[in-house]
Amino acid sequence: MRCFVAIAIPDHLRDALVSVQSRLPLGRPVARENLHLTLAFLDEQPEDRLEELHVELDRIRAAAFTLSLSGLGCFGGDKPRLIFADASPSPELEDLHRKVLGAARRAGITIARRRFHPHVTLARMRPGTGDAARIAAAISGLGDRPFPVMHVRSMSLFRSDLRPDGPIYDELADYDLI
């Protein structure tokens, strides 16, 4: 089962993000219901490993916190592959990310080593279709306005089913922060 651990985006912030998506000149927008901030991508995992992860995630003790998004960016350099809303630096978010990685390790899940760049993906580009200059010009004007603050009170384990018309995410479990 293809899974990830993420923070769900509350409706008031989804509304603001969807408004920005509607003004993007390129890319396929992420469905409103799929907007999230990934803490760890787990890739394909067997059910027994996910059951172990569930136990480990349930043991995490982390404080609830406030998080804000601070502008737009894109990954891929000269060949952009996605446009995102950037998360402001947050020690609490970094701590939660580290705890999720530790839970995954204890459950026997190996996660690819990447620098954690917390963000909410807004749109994806098909390979070779992203125009870096056009995207940079568009996001420079859109990212200046502030996004509503979100109160992070939980994280979730999601399953991702890839479909030709876009992925479908199902929440498997929710874990409250304290």
NUSEDREN-125895 format. One line per field, with one value per residue: x, y, z of N, C-alpha, C, O in turn; residue number from 1; residue in three letters. Coordinates in steps of 0.1 Angstrom, whole numbers, plus 5000, padded with zeros to 4 digits. Example, Ala and Ser with C-alpha at 12.3 -4.5 7.8 and 13.67 -1.06 7.14 Angstrom:
2
nX c(5132  5128)
nY c(4943  4978)
nZ c(5078  5071)
caX c(5123  5137)
caY c(4955  4989)
caZ c(5078  5071)
cX c(5132  5129)
cY c(4967  5000)
cZ c(5078  5079)
oX c(5142  5134)
oY c(4967  5011)
oZ c(5085  5080)
pami c(1  2)
zaba c(ALA  SER)
REM end
This chain:
178
nX c(5008  5006  5017  5016  5026  5010  5000  4968  4950  4932  4898  4895  4920  4924  4905  4918  4941  4931  4921  4944  4954  4937  4946  4970  4992  5000  5002  4987  4962  4963  4938  4913  4905  4928  4948  4976  5002  5031  5047  5062  5070  5061  5061  5056  5043  5040  5010  5014  5037  5027  5008  5026  5037  5015  5012  5035  5033  5011  5022  5037  5045  5038  5036  5007  5006  5010  5009  5021  5018  5041  5043  5051  5066  5086  5096  5122  5138  5151  5134  5105  5086  5066  5044  5043  5030  5049  5059  5063  5093  5095  5101  5086  5073  5095  5104  5082  5084  5109  5102  5083  5098  5115  5096  5089  5113  5116  5095  5104  5106  5121  5130  5136  5165  5162  5163  5142  5117  5092  5060  5030  5017  5006  5001  5009  5033  5034  5061  5085  5067  5066  5073  5098  5104  5079  5064  5078  5073  5046  5042  5056  5040  5017  5024  5028  5007  4994  4987  4960  4966  4972  4961  4978  4967  4967  4980  4981  4978  4979  4966  4976  4962  4970  4957  4946  4933  4942  4955  4939  4934  4931  4923  4938  4943  4943  4962  4963  4978  4994)
nY c(4988  5022  5049  5078  5102  5129  5164  5175  5200  5227  5238  5266  5275  5259  5271  5295  5286  5273  5295  5308  5287  5289  5310  5303  5300  5277  5241  5212  5216  5205  5185  5200  5185  5170  5186  5190  5188  5171  5150  5127  5106  5074  5055  5024  5000  4970  4957  4947  4961  4987  4985  4982  5007  5023  5018  5029  5056  5064  5065  5089  5119  5151  5186  5205  5231  5264  5272  5288  5296  5308  5323  5315  5288  5269  5236  5220  5237  5247  5231  5230  5211  5212  5234  5252  5261  5276  5265  5284  5287  5265  5254  5235  5221  5209  5193  5175  5163  5150  5132  5116  5104  5089  5071  5057  5044  5028  5011  4997  5008  5022  5054  5075  5096  5129  5165  5181  5200  5217  5220  5228  5213  5228  5226  5205  5198  5184  5165  5185  5205  5227  5262  5279  5307  5319  5308  5317  5345  5345  5334  5352  5374  5363  5351  5371  5379  5373  5341  5325  5316  5283  5260  5234  5204  5177  5148  5127  5094  5085  5067  5064  5062  5058  5072  5075  5100  5115  5113  5095  5101  5085  5087  5068  5067  5089  5111  5126  5156  5169)
nZ c(5000  4991  5009  5031  5057  5070  5075  5076  5058  5070  5063  5060  5052  5030  5012  5007  4994  4972  4958  4950  4934  4912  4899  4888  4860  4847  4849  4866  4888  4923  4937  4957  4980  4984  4993  5014  5040  5037  5060  5060  5033  5026  5007  4990  5012  5032  5047  5074  5083  5082  5102  5124  5122  5128  5155  5165  5157  5172  5196  5197  5212  5209  5209  5201  5176  5160  5126  5097  5062  5038  5012  4977  4957  4935  4926  4908  4893  4862  4848  4858  4881  4900  4918  4948  4981  5005  5037  5067  5086  5114  5146  5160  5139  5126  5148  5150  5125  5127  5148  5135  5115  5132  5143  5120  5114  5136  5131  5110  5085  5058  5049  5022  5022  5024  5022  5045  5033  5041  5027  5008  4981  4952  4924  4897  4872  4839  4827  4809  4803  4819  4821  4832  4835  4831  4852  4874  4872  4875  4901  4917  4920  4931  4955  4975  4991  5024  5038  5056  5091  5104  5128  5141  5152  5149  5131  5103  5089  5056  5028  4994  4963  4931  4902  4867  4864  4885  4919  4946  4979  5010  5044  5068  5095  5124  5144  5174  5185  5215)
caX c(5000  5014  5012  5024  5021  5008  4991  4956  4949  4918  4890  4897  4932  4921  4899  4928  4950  4923  4920  4957  4955  4929  4954  4983  4991  5004  5001  4974  4960  4960  4924  4911  4905  4941  4958  4982  5016  5037  5057  5071  5065  5065  5061  5048  5045  5030  5001  5019  5046  5019  5003  5036  5039  5004  5015  5046  5028  5002  5031  5044  5040  5043  5027  5000  5013  5005  5018  5017  5025  5048  5047  5050  5078  5085  5107  5126  5147  5147  5123  5096  5076  5055  5043  5039  5030  5060  5056  5072  5101  5088  5108  5076  5071  5108  5104  5072  5090  5119  5095  5076  5109  5119  5085  5090  5125  5112  5085  5111  5104  5133  5126  5147  5170  5160  5162  5128  5112  5077  5052  5017  5018  4994  5000  5020  5035  5039  5075  5087  5057  5068  5081  5103  5103  5065  5060  5084  5066  5032  5042  5061  5028  5006  5029  5030  4997  4995  4977  4956  4973  4965  4964  4980  4963  4968  4986  4973  4984  4971  4969  4975  4959  4973  4947  4949  4928  4948  4955  4929  4939  4922  4929  4938  4943  4945  4969  4962  4990  4989)
caY c(5000  5034  5057  5090  5108  5143  5173  5179  5214  5231  5244  5281  5276  5253  5281  5305  5280  5271  5308  5310  5278  5293  5321  5298  5299  5264  5230  5206  5218  5194  5186  5207  5175  5164  5195  5185  5190  5158  5149  5116  5098  5061  5047  5011  4993  4959  4960  4944  4972  4998  4982  4986  5022  5029  5018  5039  5070  5066  5068  5102  5130  5164  5197  5212  5244  5272  5271  5296  5294  5321  5326  5304  5284  5257  5226  5216  5246  5251  5222  5229  5199  5215  5247  5249  5271  5273  5266  5292  5279  5262  5243  5225  5212  5202  5183  5165  5156  5140  5121  5107  5096  5079  5061  5049  5036  5017  5002  4989  5015  5030  5065  5081  5108  5142  5176  5184  5213  5216  5228  5223  5212  5234  5222  5196  5200  5172  5167  5193  5215  5239  5273  5284  5321  5322  5304  5326  5357  5343  5332  5364  5383  5356  5347  5382  5381  5363  5330  5323  5307  5271  5254  5220  5197  5163  5144  5115  5084  5084  5058  5071  5053  5066  5070  5084  5114  5120  5104  5095  5099  5080  5088  5055  5070  5103  5111  5139  5162  5173)
caZ c(5000  4990  5021  5036  5070  5067  5083  5068  5057  5074  5052  5058  5045  5016  5004  5002  4985  4959  4952  4944  4923  4901  4891  4883  4845  4842  4858  4869  4903  4932  4941  4970  4991  4985  4998  5027  5042  5040  5070  5055  5023  5030  4995  4991  5024  5035  5058  5087  5086  5085  5116  5134  5122  5135  5170  5168  5155  5183  5208  5195  5220  5204  5212  5190  5173  5149  5114  5086  5049  5036  4998  4968  4951  4926  4926  4895  4886  4848  4844  4870  4882  4909  4924  4962  4991  5014  5052  5075  5096  5127  5154  5163  5127  5125  5158  5146  5113  5133  5155  5125  5109  5142  5144  5108  5115  5146  5124  5100  5073  5054  5041  5014  5029  5017  5031  5047  5029  5043  5018  5003  4967  4946  4911  4892  4857  4832  4823  4797  4800  4827  4816  4845  4836  4832  4865  4883  4871  4881  4916  4924  4923  4939  4968  4984  5001  5035  5040  5070  5099  5107  5141  5139  5164  5146  5119  5098  5080  5044  5016  4981  4952  4919  4891  4856  4865  4897  4931  4956  4993  5021  5057  5075  5110  5128  5157  5181  5192  5229)
cX c(5009  5009  5022  5018  5021  4999  4980  4955  4934  4911  4893  4910  4931  4915  4909  4937  4944  4922  4933  4958  4948  4936  4967  4982  4994  5001  4987  4972  4957  4945  4923  4912  4918  4952  4963  4996  5022  5048  5067  5063  5070  5066  5053  5052  5035  5022  5006  5029  5038  5012  5013  5038  5027  5006  5025  5041  5019  5010  5037  5037  5046  5032  5020  5007  5006  5015  5013  5025  5030  5053  5047  5064  5076  5098  5109  5135  5142  5136  5113  5087  5065  5056  5038  5038  5039  5055  5067  5081  5094  5096  5098  5073  5083  5108  5094  5077  5100  5112  5088  5087  5114  5109  5086  5102  5122  5103  5092  5110  5116  5127  5138  5152  5169  5159  5147  5125  5097  5070  5039  5018  5004  4991  5012  5021  5039  5053  5076  5077  5058  5077  5085  5101  5088  5060  5065  5077  5053  5033  5048  5050  5018  5011  5030  5019  4997  4984  4972  4965  4965  4970  4966  4978  4964  4976  4979  4982  4974  4976  4967  4973  4960  4963  4951  4945  4933  4947  4943  4935  4928  4930  4927  4937  4947  4952  4969  4975  4985  4991)
cY c(5012  5044  5069  5095  5123  5151  5177  5194  5218  5238  5258  5283  5270  5263  5291  5299  5277  5284  5311  5300  5283  5304  5316  5296  5285  5253  5225  5208  5206  5196  5192  5197  5169  5173  5191  5189  5177  5159  5138  5108  5084  5051  5034  5004  4981  4963  4958  4955  4984  4997  4986  5001  5028  5029  5028  5054  5074  5070  5082  5112  5143  5174  5202  5226  5251  5272  5281  5293  5308  5322  5313  5301  5273  5249  5222  5225  5250  5242  5220  5217  5202  5229  5245  5262  5267  5274  5275  5283  5277  5251  5232  5215  5204  5190  5172  5157  5145  5129  5111  5098  5085  5068  5052  5039  5024  5007  4994  4996  5024  5042  5072  5094  5120  5153  5179  5199  5213  5226  5221  5224  5218  5229  5214  5199  5186  5175  5175  5203  5228  5249  5281  5299  5326  5319  5313  5340  5356  5342  5344  5373  5376  5353  5358  5383  5370  5353  5330  5313  5294  5266  5239  5212  5182  5161  5131  5106  5082  5073  5066  5061  5062  5062  5079  5098  5120  5111  5106  5092  5095  5081  5075  5057  5084  5102  5125  5143  5167  5188)
cZ c(5000  5000  5023  5049  5067  5077  5073  5069  5061  5063  5049  5050  5031  5007  4998  4992  4971  4951  4944  4932  4911  4893  4886  4867  4840  4853  4861  4884  4911  4936  4955  4982  4993  4990  5012  5028  5046  5050  5066  5045  5025  5018  4997  5004  5026  5047  5072  5092  5089  5099  5126  5134  5129  5150  5173  5167  5167  5196  5208  5204  5215  5206  5199  5188  5162  5138  5104  5073  5045  5021  4990  4962  4942  4927  4911  4887  4872  4842  4855  4869  4891  4915  4938  4970  5002  5029  5058  5084  5109  5134  5157  5151  5125  5135  5154  5134  5118  5140  5146  5119  5119  5143  5132  5109  5125  5141  5113  5086  5070  5045  5035  5021  5019  5027  5032  5043  5030  5034  5015  4988  4961  4932  4906  4877  4851  4827  4809  4794  4808  4821  4829  4846  4838  4846  4875  4884  4878  4896  4923  4928  4933  4953  4979  4994  5012  5034  5054  5078  5102  5121  5139  5152  5162  5133  5115  5089  5068  5035  5004  4970  4939  4908  4879  4857  4878  4909  4939  4970  5002  5034  5064  5090  5113  5142  5163  5186  5206  5231)
oX c(5018  4997  5033  5006  5030  4992  4983  4958  4925  4917  4894  4910  4937  4919  4908  4941  4950  4923  4933  4963  4953  4932  4974  4972  4990  4999  4977  4980  4951  4941  4931  4918  4920  4963  4954  5002  5020  5057  5079  5052  5082  5071  5044  5064  5024  5026  5004  5030  5042  5009  5010  5040  5029  5004  5024  5045  5018  5004  5042  5024  5058  5020  5026  5014  4996  5027  5000  5036  5023  5065  5044  5073  5064  5109  5100  5139  5131  5130  5113  5082  5055  5067  5028  5043  5038  5048  5079  5076  5088  5096  5102  5072  5082  5112  5097  5076  5100  5117  5088  5085  5117  5112  5085  5101  5125  5103  5085  5112  5119  5120  5148  5143  5175  5155  5140  5131  5090  5073  5036  5018  4994  4979  5023  5011  5046  5057  5070  5078  5052  5088  5077  5097  5085  5052  5058  5075  5048  5025  5045  5051  5012  5003  5034  5022  5001  4973  4980  4970  4953  4982  4956  4985  4962  4979  4972  4992  4963  4988  4958  4981  4953  4961  4957  4951  4928  4938  4936  4942  4918  4941  4916  4930  4954  4948  4974  4983  4973  4988)
oY c(5013  5048  5070  5092  5128  5145  5182  5200  5212  5244  5262  5292  5275  5264  5294  5305  5278  5284  5316  5304  5281  5307  5324  5290  5282  5256  5231  5203  5196  5207  5189  5200  5162  5169  5188  5194  5172  5168  5139  5104  5082  5040  5035  5002  4983  4971  4966  4959  4992  5007  4992  5007  5038  5039  5035  5062  5085  5076  5086  5113  5145  5171  5202  5231  5246  5273  5282  5287  5318  5323  5302  5309  5269  5254  5221  5221  5255  5246  5209  5214  5195  5234  5237  5273  5256  5284  5273  5273  5287  5240  5220  5203  5192  5179  5160  5145  5134  5117  5099  5086  5074  5056  5040  5028  5013  4995  4986  4989  5032  5039  5073  5102  5120  5151  5179  5208  5210  5237  5210  5235  5213  5227  5216  5201  5178  5187  5171  5210  5238  5246  5288  5304  5335  5327  5318  5345  5365  5348  5345  5379  5383  5353  5355  5388  5358  5356  5334  5304  5294  5267  5232  5214  5174  5170  5125  5111  5079  5070  5075  5052  5072  5050  5089  5107  5131  5102  5116  5082  5101  5076  5070  5049  5090  5094  5134  5135  5170  5193)
oZ c(5008  5000  5019  5052  5061  5085  5062  5079  5055  5054  5038  5042  5021  4995  4986  4982  4961  4939  4933  4921  4899  4881  4880  4863  4828  4865  4858  4892  4906  4939  4964  4992  5003  4992  5021  5018  5057  5050  5068  5047  5026  5020  5005  5006  5023  5055  5081  5104  5098  5105  5137  5145  5137  5157  5183  5175  5171  5205  5218  5205  5217  5206  5189  5197  5156  5140  5102  5073  5047  5019  4995  4963  4940  4929  4903  4876  4870  4832  4862  4859  4890  4917  4940  4966  5007  5032  5055  5088  5115  5129  5158  5153  5122  5132  5156  5134  5114  5139  5149  5117  5115  5144  5133  5106  5123  5145  5106  5076  5078  5035  5041  5026  5009  5038  5022  5049  5020  5033  5019  4983  4965  4928  4911  4870  4857  4824  4800  4784  4805  4817  4835  4857  4846  4852  4884  4894  4885  4903  4935  4939  4941  4963  4990  5005  5009  5030  5063  5072  5102  5124  5136  5161  5171  5126  5123  5083  5070  5034  5003  4968  4937  4905  4881  4852  4882  4909  4939  4971  5003  5036  5065  5097  5105  5150  5157  5191  5207  5242)
pami c(1  2  3  4  5  6  7  8  9  10  11  12  13  14  15  16  17  18  19  20  21  22  23  24  25  26  27  28  29  30  31  32  33  34  35  36  37  38  39  40  41  42  43  44  45  46  47  48  49  50  51  52  53  54  55  56  57  58  59  60  61  62  63  64  65  66  67  68  69  70  71  72  73  74  75  76  77  78  79  80  81  82  83  84  85  86  87  88  89  90  91  92  93  94  95  96  97  98  99  100  101  102  103  104  105  106  107  108  109  110  111  112  113  114  115  116  117  118  119  120  121  122  123  124  125  126  127  128  129  130  131  132  133  134  135  136  137  138  139  140  141  142  143  144  145  146  147  148  149  150  151  152  153  154  155  156  157  158  159  160  161  162  163  164  165  166  167  168  169  170  171  172  173  174  175  176  177  178)
zaba c(MET  ARG  CYS  PHE  VAL  ALA  ILE  ALA  ILE  PRO  ASP  HIS  LEU  ARG  ASP  ALA  LEU  VAL  SER  VAL  GLN  SER  ARG  LEU  PRO  LEU  GLY  ARG  PRO  VAL  ALA  ARG  GLU  ASN  LEU  HIS  LEU  THR  LEU  ALA  PHE  LEU  ASP  GLU  GLN  PRO  GLU  ASP  ARG  LEU  GLU  GLU  LEU  HIS  VAL  GLU  LEU  ASP  ARG  ILE  ARG  ALA  ALA  ALA  PHE  THR  LEU  SER  LEU  SER  GLY  LEU  GLY  CYS  PHE  GLY  GLY  ASP  LYS  PRO  ARG  LEU  ILE  PHE  ALA  ASP  ALA  SER  PRO  SER  PRO  GLU  LEU  GLU  ASP  LEU  HIS  ARG  LYS  VAL  LEU  GLY  ALA  ALA  ARG  ARG  ALA  GLY  ILE  THR  ILE  ALA  ARG  ARG  ARG  PHE  HIS  PRO  HIS  VAL  THR  LEU  ALA  ARG  MET  ARG  PRO  GLY  THR  GLY  ASP  ALA  ALA  ARG  ILE  ALA  ALA  ALA  ILE  SER  GLY  LEU  GLY  ASP  ARG  PRO  PHE  PRO  VAL  MET  HIS  VAL  ARG  SER  MET  SER  LEU  PHE  ARG  SER  ASP  LEU  ARG  PRO  ASP  GLY  PRO  ILE  TYR  ASP  GLU  LEU  ALA  ASP  TYR  ASP  LEU  ILE)
REM end
